[in-house]
Amino acid sequence: MLNKETILLKTNNGLDVFRHFIHGEWKIGKNFLNPFYPDKKASCNIYRDKRTKIYKINDFGDNRFSGDCFALVGTLYQLDCKYKQDFSEIMKIIDSELNLCLSGNKTNSAINKKISFSPIPQKAPVPSIVEPSSYLPITKEFSSPELKYWGQYGITQTILETFDVLSIASYTAENKEKKSYTVKSSIQEPIFAYRHLHFIKIYRPLSKLRFQYLGNKTEHYIFGLEQIPPKGDILFITGGEKDVMCMYAHGFNSIAFNSENANIPPEVIKKLSYRFKHIVLLYDTDQTGIESSLKHFNELKDFDMKRLILPLPGTKEEKDISDYFRLGNTREQLKKLFTDLLNDLYAETFAMLKSCEIDFKNPPVTPEPLITINGVTIGSPGNLLGITGNEGSGKSNFLGGIVAGAIRLKGDIVDSLGTDVKINEQGKAILYYDTEQSEDQLYRNLTYILKRCNREQPPKYFKAYCLTNMGRRERLHVITQSMDKFHHQFNGIHMVVIDGIGDLIRGLNDEADSVQLIEELHRLAGIYKTCIICVLHLVPNGIKLRGHLGSELQRKSAGILCIEKEADTDISYIKALKVRSGSPLDVPLLQFAWDKQKNHHVFIGEKSKEYKDQRKVDDLQALAEDIFAEKETYSYTQLVSTIQDIMEVKSRTAKSYVRFMKEKNIIVKHPSFPTQYLKSGSKSQS
């Protein structure tokens, strides 16, 4: 197959291509004369790129010949690698010339083109410290004193090689009068070079003239860009190459532009902002560095740039991040400086979070459960309790039992239909909002509540409202404001009932409205430390509520109860769809029915064990139908995780569901893939 990767694999990462097209005796890493034009200075070099591991050519005399093997062939045959058609032609030439037999084509029209080049015309020099027209850098091995110099910043020889830093024995350049001169390295004045694609930046740290550019220096270049990861947390922008390598040595991502005064292209920062959470300016602490970092900070504020100032005096010996580490500061100390910076930036946020922080020395008071069934908490202050079921299933009657239990007089025994309800001894507000029934029907229901708890008149703290004549948006508004008013009037709210929360939004499947409503109700429950009972007129599918509103309610509620009515009887029963801790399938099924003599519903005990067991099978069968409708097979881990997400239960509960479904043959192992599960009776099983 003819593609870039295959060609590199067949040609020793491109080296064989160079050996085929570039004749003469040349060695990897050594300068030689370019044979394609009258080259007078040996400034052409073939080397192995340490990052990509492929071979490249660098020609400081004519940058048309710089690049990988594909770029070289493109130059020789006047083709451009940027264009797909040209690049395809280049690959065919390499395939044919080196007899790789990848494409099956023996000849190519481009091969017969004549190859001839003239020297590249001289361009006007780019302003810099020195811009020579020619040069001859001679490299050497790093000496012990040179490695010691870099070592004080934590920079090793491996890091120097990673960033393509060279030790220079000498180099030849021309001054402004076009006169050649040679600079030699010494122990007192070592010479290093940062090698780039089309130029070399000379670095003489102990000399008066520290920097010099050899070759065609590009206007914008970024040192360290090739060494940073594709994504990360923090990217520091430092003042120079040494700082970048020093940061790399201490485990930080960093880049540097040409200088602190150089313009930083916004398009570069925009691309980097997608890759890193924080981009931080970390310039020198002298006047130039402080002013430059402030200038860039203001120019690039749209990208949420951050600016960190080192605790250094700004003198020549103590001004940059390299000096910071040379002076003995550690990686952890720099991380603390950045954390302190975030503390300052996020001061307002953390001030708000302080009141929400859990104090383990002073744990919060555990609220006493408001509603329980057989000792299992169903409703508690600060939470939502969902009650759902079909029309006519007995939801309003069940609510009557709960409210009667709350407003009963101390010492009275009230039938609260199998639930244990905390009495409102402190006289806090109990609020009842109905969005569906007529005023007359609501009045009759409330009358039954008073009879149930032997009251002739409702207590002053009990307020009931019929909201059917209001618009949907207005209903939530009056609920919110009245809760606030009665909270202050009665020194708290004991319980809130909203019979028909679906009538507070446009539709049960409106995702945005559903999320907003449930979040608001959950927020109000937390503010007033009360339990808001949310009645939703929905028929659940097994043990999962349907619709966006149902899903949100199930996710946010501490408990969900479903009221169902037995066919051809007057008996209703209560089943738990969710409890905050444990499995809802372990909560007993409570029954209640109409008592003609008492003229209200009464608790008639629990469903039989056989009925309860069958209900568990039916509900988990419905759960399996939902799960395997999305995907045919699941691993054990995937199945447990999916049940946790759907049911909002803990891992141990989800695992017990999987175990039960296996025992009841609701799910089975895949016949061909034993680690996968599928629904019993599926096509894959057969």
C-alpha positions in Angstrom: 0.0 0.0 0.0 1.4 3.4 -1.0 1.3 5.8 1.9 3.7 7.9 4.0 4.1 5.5 6.9 4.8 2.5 4.6 7.4 4.3 2.7 9.2 5.4 5.9 9.0 1.9 7.1 10.6 0.5 3.9 13.3 3.2 3.7 14.7 3.2 7.2 12.7 6.3 8.2 13.7 8.1 5.0 17.5 7.6 5.2 17.5 5.3 2.1 15.8 8.0 0.1 18.5 10.6 1.0 21.2 8.0 0.1 19.5 7.4 -3.2 19.1 11.0 -4.3 22.1 12.7 -2.7 25.3 11.3 -4.2 28.7 11.7 -2.7 30.4 10.7 0.6 28.4 12.3 3.4 27.8 11.2 6.9 24.8 11.6 9.3 25.2 14.7 11.5 28.2 16.1 9.5 28.1 19.2 7.3 28.7 18.6 3.6 28.4 20.5 0.3 24.9 20.4 -1.4 25.5 18.7 -4.8 22.4 20.3 -6.4 23.9 23.7 -6.8 27.4 25.3 -6.6 27.7 25.2 -2.8 30.8 27.0 -1.5 30.2 26.4 2.3 29.6 22.9 3.8 26.4 23.9 5.5 24.1 21.0 4.5 23.4 18.4 7.2 21.3 15.2 7.4 20.2 14.2 10.9 17.7 12.0 12.8 14.9 14.0 14.4 14.8 12.9 18.0 11.1 13.4 18.4 9.7 11.8 15.2 12.7 9.4 14.8 12.7 10.1 11.0 15.7 11.5 9.0 15.7 15.1 7.8 17.9 17.4 5.9 18.9 20.9 6.9 20.6 23.3 4.4 21.5 26.7 5.8 22.7 27.8 2.4 19.4 27.1 0.6 16.4 26.4 2.8 14.5 24.9 -0.1 16.3 21.7 0.7 15.3 21.6 4.4 12.8 19.0 5.5 12.1 15.3 5.4 12.7 12.9 2.4 9.4 13.8 0.9 10.2 17.5 0.9 13.5 16.8 -0.7 12.0 14.8 -3.6 9.3 17.5 -4.0 12.0 20.1 -4.3 13.9 18.1 -6.9 10.9 17.4 -9.1 9.2 20.8 -8.5 6.3 19.4 -6.5 4.7 20.7 -3.3 4.0 18.4 -0.4 1.2 20.6 0.7 -1.0 19.5 -2.2 -2.5 16.0 -2.0 -2.0 15.4 -5.7 1.7 16.5 -5.6 2.3 14.4 -2.5 0.9 11.4 -4.2 3.2 12.0 -7.1 6.2 12.3 -4.7 5.4 9.0 -3.2 5.1 7.3 -6.6 8.6 8.7 -7.5 10.1 7.3 -4.3 8.4 4.0 -4.9 9.7 3.8 -8.5 13.2 5.1 -7.9 13.9 2.8 -5.0 12.0 -0.2 -6.5 9.8 -0.5 -3.4 7.0 -2.1 -5.5 4.3 -0.6 -3.3 2.0 0.8 -6.0 2.7 -1.5 -8.9 3.6 1.3 -11.2 7.0 0.9 -12.8 7.2 4.4 -14.5 6.2 7.9 -13.7 6.0 11.0 -15.8 7.8 13.1 -13.2 10.9 10.9 -13.1 12.2 12.2 -16.5 12.2 15.8 -15.4 15.6 17.4 -15.5 16.9 18.3 -12.0 18.9 21.6 -11.9 19.1 24.3 -9.3 20.9 27.7 -8.9 21.9 29.1 -5.6 19.1 30.8 -3.7 19.2 34.6 -4.1 20.4 36.6 -1.1 17.6 38.2 0.8 17.8 41.4 2.8 19.0 40.6 6.3 16.4 40.4 9.1 17.4 42.8 11.9 19.0 41.0 14.8 22.1 41.3 17.0 24.2 40.0 14.1 22.9 38.6 10.7 25.8 37.1 8.8 25.5 36.1 5.2 27.4 32.9 5.7 28.7 30.8 8.6 30.3 27.5 9.5 29.4 26.2 12.9 31.6 23.4 14.1 30.1 21.2 16.8 31.8 19.2 19.5 30.9 17.0 22.5 29.7 18.8 25.7 32.6 19.2 28.1 32.4 18.6 31.8 32.4 22.4 32.6 29.6 23.0 30.1 27.5 20.2 31.5 28.2 21.6 35.0 26.9 25.0 33.8 23.6 23.5 32.6 23.4 21.2 35.6 23.0 24.0 38.1 19.6 24.6 36.5 18.7 20.9 36.6 19.3 20.5 32.8 21.0 17.3 31.8 22.7 16.2 28.6 19.6 14.2 27.7 17.4 17.3 28.0 19.9 19.3 25.9 19.6 16.6 23.2 15.8 16.5 23.5 15.7 20.3 22.7 18.4 20.0 20.0 21.0 22.1 21.8 24.5 21.9 20.5 27.9 22.6 21.9 29.9 24.7 19.4 33.6 24.6 19.0 33.7 27.6 16.7 31.7 29.4 14.0 32.5 31.7 11.2 30.3 34.8 10.4 30.5 38.1 8.7 30.1 41.5 10.2 28.2 44.5 8.7 31.3 45.3 6.5 31.1 41.8 5.0 34.4 40.8 6.7 34.6 37.3 8.0 35.5 36.5 11.6 35.6 33.4 13.7 34.5 32.9 17.3 36.0 30.0 19.3 34.7 28.4 22.4 36.7 28.4 25.6 36.3 27.3 29.2 35.8 31.0 30.2 33.3 31.7 27.3 31.5 28.5 26.2 29.3 28.6 23.0 26.0 26.8 22.6 23.5 26.8 19.9 19.7 26.3 19.7 19.2 24.6 16.3 16.0 25.5 14.4 14.8 24.5 10.9 16.3 27.4 9.0 18.6 29.1 11.5 20.8 28.6 14.5 20.6 30.8 17.6 24.0 31.1 19.2 24.0 31.4 23.0 27.1 32.6 24.9 26.0 32.8 28.5 29.3 34.2 29.9 30.1 36.6 27.1 29.2 40.3 26.7 27.4 39.5 23.4 25.2 36.6 24.5 23.0 36.0 21.4 23.6 35.8 17.7 21.6 34.4 14.8 23.0 32.4 12.0 20.9 31.7 9.0 17.5 32.9 7.9 15.8 33.7 11.2 12.0 33.3 11.0 9.9 36.2 12.4 7.9 34.0 14.8 9.3 30.8 16.3 8.4 29.0 19.5 11.0 27.1 21.5 9.7 24.0 23.2 6.5 23.6 21.2 7.5 20.1 19.9 8.2 18.9 23.5 4.9 19.8 25.1 2.1 17.1 25.3 -1.0 17.2 23.2 -3.1 18.2 26.3 -2.3 19.2 29.8 -3.1 21.3 32.8 -0.6 24.2 32.9 1.5 25.7 30.1 4.0 28.3 31.2 5.3 31.0 28.8 8.8 31.9 29.8 11.4 34.5 28.6 13.9 32.2 26.9 15.2 28.8 25.9 17.1 28.1 29.1 14.0 28.7 31.2 12.0 26.3 29.0 14.5 23.5 29.5 14.8 24.3 33.2 11.0 24.0 33.6 11.1 20.7 31.6 13.7 19.4 34.0 11.4 20.1 36.9 8.3 18.5 35.3 6.5 21.6 33.9 5.3 22.3 30.4 6.8 25.4 29.0 7.4 27.3 25.7 9.2 30.6 24.8 8.9 33.0 22.0 11.8 34.9 20.4 12.1 37.2 23.4 10.0 38.7 26.2 9.4 41.7 24.0 8.3 39.6 21.0 4.7 39.8 20.0 2.7 36.7 20.9 0.3 35.8 18.0 -3.3 35.5 19.4 -4.0 32.6 17.0 -1.2 30.6 18.7 -2.6 31.2 22.1 -6.1 30.3 20.9 -4.9 26.9 19.7 -3.0 26.3 22.9 -6.0 27.3 25.1 -7.8 24.3 23.7 -5.0 22.0 24.8 -4.2 23.4 28.3 -6.5 24.5 31.1 -4.1 27.3 32.3 -1.7 29.4 30.2 0.6 31.3 32.5 3.1 34.2 31.8 6.2 33.6 33.8 8.7 36.3 32.7 11.7 37.8 34.4 11.2 40.0 37.4 13.3 42.8 36.1 11.6 46.0 34.8 11.6 44.7 31.2 10.1 41.3 32.2 7.4 42.9 34.4 6.3 45.4 31.8 6.3 42.8 29.0 4.3 40.2 30.9 1.7 42.9 31.8 1.5 44.0 28.2 0.9 40.5 27.0 -1.5 39.8 29.8 -3.7 42.8 28.8 -3.4 42.0 25.0 -4.4 38.3 25.5 -7.0 38.7 28.3 -9.7 37.2 26.1 -7.9 33.8 26.5 -8.0 33.9 30.3 -4.2 34.3 30.5 -2.7 34.2 34.0 0.4 36.1 35.2 2.7 34.7 37.8 5.4 37.0 39.4 8.4 35.1 41.0 9.5 36.3 44.5 12.9 37.4 43.1 14.5 40.9 43.4 15.0 41.3 39.6 18.8 41.6 39.7 20.9 40.1 36.9 21.7 37.1 39.1 18.1 36.6 40.5 15.4 37.4 38.0 14.1 34.3 36.0 12.7 30.8 36.7 16.2 29.3 36.0 17.6 31.4 38.8 14.7 30.5 41.0 15.6 26.8 40.8 19.3 27.4 40.8 18.8 29.2 44.2 17.4 25.9 45.7 13.7 26.4 45.3 11.7 23.2 44.5 9.0 22.1 42.2 6.6 22.0 45.1 7.4 25.6 46.0 6.5 26.7 42.4 3.3 24.7 42.5 2.4 26.5 45.8 3.0 29.9 44.1 0.6 28.9 41.4 -1.9 27.6 43.9 -1.7 30.9 45.8 -2.3 32.7 42.4 -5.5 30.6 41.9 -6.6 31.4 45.5 -6.4 35.1 44.7 -8.2 34.7 41.4 -10.9 32.5 42.9 -11.2 34.4 46.2 -14.9 35.2 45.7 -15.7 31.6 44.7 -13.9 30.1 47.7 -15.6 32.6 50.1 -18.9 31.2 48.8 -17.7 27.6 49.1 -16.5 28.1 52.7 -20.1 28.0 54.0 -20.6 24.7 52.0 -17.4 23.0 53.3 -17.9 19.9 55.5 -16.3 20.5 58.9 -15.3 17.1 60.2 -14.7 18.5 63.7 -18.2 19.9 63.8 -20.4 17.4 61.8 -23.8 18.6 60.7 -26.8 17.6 62.7 -28.5 14.6 61.0 -32.1 15.6 60.3 -34.7 13.5 61.9 -36.6 11.5 59.2 -40.0 13.0 58.3 -41.6 9.9 56.6 -40.4 6.3 57.1 -41.7 2.8 56.1 -40.6 -0.1 58.3 -37.7 2.0 59.5 -36.5 3.0 56.0 -36.3 6.7 55.5 -38.5 7.8 52.5 -38.7 11.6 53.1 -36.4 13.9 55.1 -35.7 17.6 55.5 -33.7 19.1 52.7 -34.8 16.5 50.2 -37.5 15.8 47.6 -39.9 12.8 47.9 -41.5 11.7 44.7 -45.0 10.1 44.6 -46.2 8.8 41.2 -48.9 6.6 39.8 -51.9 6.3 37.5 -54.9 8.5 37.6 -57.4 7.2 40.2 -54.7 4.9 41.8 -55.1 6.6 45.2 -52.3 9.2 45.2 -54.4 12.0 46.8 -55.7 9.5 49.5 -52.2 8.5 50.3 -51.2 12.1 50.6 -54.1 12.6 52.9 -52.7 9.9 55.2 -49.3 11.6 55.3 -50.6 15.1 56.0 -53.0 13.7 58.7 -50.0 12.1 60.4 -48.2 15.4 60.4 -51.0 17.6 61.7 -52.3 15.2 64.3 -52.5 16.3 67.9 -49.9 15.1 70.3 -50.8 11.7 71.8 -53.3 10.9 69.0 -52.9 7.7 66.9 -53.6 8.3 63.2 -53.7 5.8 60.4 -51.2 7.2 58.0 -51.6 4.3 55.6 -48.5 2.2 56.7 -46.1 5.2 56.9 -44.6 6.7 60.1 -44.9 10.5 59.9 -43.1 12.9 62.2 -45.7 15.1 64.1 -45.4 18.9 63.6 -44.9 19.7 67.3 -43.2 23.0 66.6 -46.1 24.4 64.6 -44.1 25.1 61.4 -45.9 25.7 58.2 -47.4 22.8 56.3 -48.2 23.8 52.7 -50.4 22.0 50.2 -50.5 23.1 46.5 -52.8 21.4 44.1 -52.5 22.1 40.3 -55.0 19.6 39.0 -58.2 19.2 41.0 -61.0 21.6 41.2 -61.5 23.8 44.3 -64.5 21.7 45.3 -62.6 18.3 45.0 -59.6 19.7 46.9 -61.9 20.9 49.7 -63.5 17.4 50.0 -60.1 15.8 50.1 -58.9 18.1 52.8 -62.1 17.4 54.8 -61.2 13.7 54.8 -57.7 14.6 56.1 -59.2 16.5 59.1 -61.6 13.6 59.9 -58.7 11.2 59.7 -56.9 13.0 62.5 -60.0 14.0 64.5 -59.8 17.7 63.8 -62.8 19.9 63.1 -60.7 22.9 61.9 -57.3 22.9 60.3 -54.4 24.3 62.4 -53.3 27.9 61.5 -50.0 26.6 60.1 -51.8 24.4 57.5 -52.3 26.2 54.2 -53.9 24.7 51.1 -54.2 26.3 47.7 -55.9 25.4 44.4 -53.7 26.6 41.6 -55.7 25.3 38.6 -56.8 28.8 37.5 -53.2 30.0 37.2 -50.8 29.8 34.3 -47.9 27.3 34.5 -45.1 29.8 34.9 -47.1 31.8 37.5 -47.7 28.7 39.6 -44.0 28.2 40.5 -43.7 31.9 41.2 -46.5 31.9 43.8 -45.2 28.7 45.3 -41.7 30.1 45.8 -42.9 33.4 47.3 -45.5 31.9 49.6 -43.0 29.4 50.9 -40.7 32.2 51.8 -43.5 34.2 53.5 -44.7 31.2 55.6 -41.2 30.2 56.5 -40.7 33.4 58.3 -44.3 33.6 59.7 -44.2 30.1 61.3 -40.5 29.9 62.0 -39.9 27.2 59.4 -41.7 24.8 57.1 -42.5 21.2 58.2 -43.7 19.8 54.9 -44.7 20.9 51.4 -47.0 19.0 49.1 -47.2 19.9 45.4 -49.9 17.7 43.8 -49.0 17.8 40.1 -45.5 19.2 39.5 -45.9 18.3 35.8 -48.3 21.3 35.6 -45.5 23.7 36.5 -43.7 23.3 33.1 -44.7 23.2 29.5 -44.3 19.4 29.0 -43.0 16.3 30.8 -40.4 15.7 28.1 -39.1 19.3 28.0 -35.5 18.6 29.1 -34.5 22.2 29.9 -37.7 23.0 31.9 -37.5 19.6 33.7 -33.9 20.1 34.9 -34.6 23.7 35.9 -37.8 22.8 37.9 -36.3 19.9 39.8 -33.1 21.9 40.6 -35.3 24.8 41.9 -37.4 22.6 44.1 -34.3 20.8 45.4 -32.8 24.2 46.2 -35.9 25.4 48.1 -35.9 22.1 50.1 -32.3 22.8 51.1 -32.9 26.5 51.9 -36.0 25.9 54.1 -34.8 22.5 55.5 -38.0 20.9 54.6 -39.3 17.9 52.6 -41.1 18.8 49.4 -43.4 16.0 48.3 -43.7 16.1 44.5 -46.6 14.3 43.0 -46.1 13.3 39.3 -49.0 11.8 37.4 -46.9 9.2 35.5 -47.1 5.5 35.1 -43.5 4.1 35.6 -42.0 1.5 33.4 -41.1 -1.2 36.0 -38.9 0.6 38.5 -37.9 3.6 36.4 -39.9 6.8 35.8 -40.5 7.9 32.3 -39.9 11.2 30.6 -37.3 13.9 31.3 -39.2 15.2 34.3 -39.5 11.7 35.7 -35.8 11.0 35.2 -34.8 14.2 36.9 -37.1 13.6 39.8 -35.8 10.1 40.2 -32.2 11.4 40.1 -32.7 14.2 42.7 -35.2 12.6 45.1 -34.3 10.9 48.3 -37.2 8.5 47.7 -39.8 7.6 45.1 -43.1 5.9 45.9 -45.5 4.5 43.3 -49.2 4.1 44.1 -50.9 1.4 42.0 -54.4 -0.1 42.1 -55.2 -3.7 41.8 -57.5 -4.6 38.9 -61.1 -5.2 39.7 -60.7 -4.2 43.4 -60.7 -1.1 45.6 -57.2 -2.0 47.0 -54.3 0.3 46.3 -50.7 -0.6 47.1 -47.5 1.4 47.6 -44.2 0.2 46.2 -40.8 2.0 46.5 -39.0 2.8 43.3 -36.1 4.5 45.0 -34.7 4.8 48.5 -31.6 6.8 49.4 -29.8 3.8 50.9 -30.5 0.2 50.1 -32.7 -1.4 47.4 -36.3 -0.2 46.8 -37.2 -3.8 46.0 -36.6 -4.7 49.6 -39.2 -2.2 50.9 -42.5 -4.0 51.7 -45.5 -3.5 49.5 -48.1 -1.6 51.6 -51.8 -1.9 51.0 -54.7 0.5 51.7 -58.4 0.5 50.8 -61.7 2.4 51.4 -63.5 1.8 54.7 -67.2 2.6 54.4 -67.7 2.7 58.1 -64.8 5.2 58.7 -65.5 7.0 55.5 -61.8 7.2 54.5 -59.0 4.9 53.4 -57.3 2.6 55.9 -54.1 0.6 56.0 -54.8 -3.2 55.4 -51.2 -4.6 55.8 -48.5 -5.8 53.4 -48.7 -7.8 50.2 -47.8 -11.5 50.4 -44.2 -12.6 50.0 -45.2 -14.4 46.8 -46.6 -11.3 45.3 -43.5 -9.3 46.4 -41.2 -11.8 44.8 -43.1 -11.8 41.6 -43.1 -8.0 41.6 -39.3 -8.1 41.8 -39.1 -10.4 38.9 -41.5 -8.3 36.8 -39.7 -5.0 37.6 -36.3 -6.4 36.8 -37.6 -7.9 33.6 -38.8 -4.4 32.6 -35.4 -3.0 33.6 -33.6 -5.6 31.4 -35.9 -4.7 28.5 -34.9 -1.0 28.8 -31.2 -1.8 29.1 -30.9 -4.3 26.3 -32.9 -2.1 24.0 -29.9 0.2 23.8 -27.2 -2.5 23.4 -27.3 -6.2 22.7 -24.6 -7.4 25.0 -22.9 -6.1 28.2 -19.9 -7.2 30.2 -20.6 -7.7 34.0 -18.9 -4.4 34.8 -20.8 -2.5 32.1 -24.1 -4.0 33.3 -23.5 -3.0 36.9 -22.5 0.5 35.8 -25.6 0.9 33.6 -27.9 -0.2 36.3 -26.3 2.3 38.7 -26.7 5.1 36.3 -30.4 4.3 35.4 -31.5 3.4 38.9 -29.3 5.8 40.9 -28.4 3.0 43.3 -25.1 2.0 44.9 -22.8 -0.6 43.4 -23.7 -3.3 45.8 -27.4 -2.9 45.0 -26.8 -3.0 41.3 -24.7 -6.2 41.7 -27.6 -7.8 43.7 -29.9 -6.9 40.8 -27.5 -8.6 38.3 -27.3 -11.7 40.5 -31.1 -11.9 40.8 -31.6 -11.5 37.1 -29.1 -14.3 36.5 -30.9 -16.6 39.0 -34.3 -15.9 37.4 -32.9 -16.4 33.9 -33.8 -12.8 32.9 -30.2 -12.5 31.5 -27.8 -15.2 30.3 -24.2 -15.5 29.3 -23.5 -15.1 25.6 -23.0 -18.6 24.0 -19.9 -17.5 22.0 -18.5 -14.8 24.4 -18.7 -16.1 28.1 -17.7 -12.7 29.5 -20.7 -11.0 27.9 -24.4 -11.0 29.0 -27.5 -10.7 26.9 -31.2 -10.8 27.6 -32.8 -14.2 27.8 -34.6 -15.2 24.6 -32.6 -12.8 22.3 -31.6 -13.8 18.8 -27.9 -14.0 19.7 -28.7 -16.6 22.3 -30.4 -18.8 19.8 
